[in-house]
Amino acid sequence: MSTYKRLPVAFESGSGAWLIDQHGQRYLDALSGLAVCGLGHAHAAVQQAVAHQAGQLLHTSNLYEIPLQERLARKLCDLSGLDRVFFGNSGAEANEAAIKLCRKYAHQKGITEPVIVVMQGSFHGRTMATISATGNAKIRDGFSPLLAGFEHIPYDNIDALRELADSDSQIVAVMLEPILGEGGIVIPTPGYLPSIAEICRQNDYLLVLDEIQTGMCRTGKWFAWQHESIKPDIMTLAKSLGNGVPIGACLANEKASQAMLPGSHGSTFGGNQLVSSAALAVIDFMLDNNLEQRAAVLGRDMLEQFSGTLAGLAGVKDIRGAGLMIGIELHEDCTELVELALAQHLLINVTVGNVVRLLPPLIISEAEAEQIVDTVCGLIQKFLCG
Ligand SMILES: *Cc1c(COP(=O)(O)O)cnc(C)c1O
């Protein structure tokens, strides 16, 4: 179906931060397949895990015990301090699980028409529940009737949540991205997330963080909430969890997760042997090579270089980032930069029309990071000066 407007290039192989097209041309990847390939392409550890597992067993279903899935769940719980995990196959499914969990929890508490507070400008996926939660009219238009039970408030506005909390007794949870990804790399004011967490605590709301784009070391921490002294009740992961093998996860603490009982929710493929082995390889490599720290340091350097060259330039509105999640906001629409970059063999993305979004693999070298900065700066300078 014509759901995608594709760029006219097809890649046949990859290595690290590089992709090679059908004609043998090399492209530097500053997008990682939309924050998926944190370890880059054709990574040896993932390749070995997947190949080995394919020779053993791919899938048995969740009718049986899956020790690899249990090991993966334990690792994710150790990293996050949360207690339980449900595995699906995508980000949207991870968020579906989170939404269902909130509703189940609400009904147990006697809230019959539960409301989940969500944010304008957010993105949570493309299923019916997740577009209903998403705060972007373009994604919702044409798909009504949407699901009831979501209240959208402005992002990074703590008063909006306070007001709603005072007036609505059916609220069960607040669900948000710690940094808006598709919404334009919007980083909330320091203290915003702790204030949300405090309101959740006072009102007994579940705090649900969508870390699908920000998680897995992307922002210089395993999870973006670790930059602040807070902890969610529920967290969702996907994208770089499997480095390209489709896997999503919904983690929860004991308080929230007890709402789910055998039969409450399920997935045929979720957390099968193949995807669990890939995700375990990803986590082990990230831990062994301290990619958390690497993303923090490289990201800080790149942001400094971008600011050094672009800050103050008329036409550049803002330069911001956390780890290797970087946004350069222009005053005007700059969608065409994607194709101009492609012509220079660099893969970037522009989101919400005027924000250049960079999500390079966490394994890039200093030289590759510099090459990304130089090329992007050159493109933006040329674009702005005509
Ligand atoms: C990409 C993304 C999703 C959706 O993930 P899919 O795997 O495409 O379903 C949800 N939330 C956020 C924050 C994302 O960036």
The ligand as an SDF file (V2000), in Angstrom:
LIG
                    3D

 15 15  0  0  0  0  0  0  0  0999 V2000
    8.6240    4.7010   17.0750 C   0  0  0  0  0  0  0  0  0  0  0  0
    7.8680    5.0180   18.3110 C   0  0  0  0  0  0  0  0  0  0  0  0
    6.7050    4.2940   18.6560 C   0  0  0  0  0  0  0  0  0  0  0  0
    6.1030    3.2480   17.7660 C   0  0  0  0  0  0  0  0  0  0  0  0
    6.9200    2.1490   17.5610 O   0  0  0  0  0  0  0  0  0  0  0  0
    6.5590    1.0990   16.3850 P   0  0  0  0  0  0  0  0  0  0  0  0
    7.5870    0.0290   16.5590 O   0  0  0  0  0  0  0  0  0  0  0  0
    6.6770    1.8460   15.0900 O   0  0  0  0  0  0  0  0  0  0  0  0
    5.1880    0.6170   16.6290 O   0  0  0  0  0  0  0  0  0  0  0  0
    6.0820    4.6170   19.8470 C   0  0  0  0  0  0  0  0  0  0  0  0
    6.5520    5.5750   20.6550 N   0  0  0  0  0  0  0  0  0  0  0  0
    7.6610    6.2900   20.3510 C   0  0  0  0  0  0  0  0  0  0  0  0
    8.1540    7.3280   21.3000 C   0  0  0  0  0  0  0  0  0  0  0  0
    8.3470    6.0430   19.1620 C   0  0  0  0  0  0  0  0  0  0  0  0
    9.4130    6.7770   18.8460 O   0  0  0  0  0  0  0  0  0  0  0  0
  1  2  1  0
  2  3  1  0
  2 14  2  0
  3  4  1  0
  3 10  2  0
  4  5  1  0
  5  6  1  0
  6  7  2  0
  6  8  1  0
  6  9  1  0
 10 11  1  0
 11 12  2  0
 12 13  1  0
 12 14  1  0
 14 15  1  0
M  END
$$$$
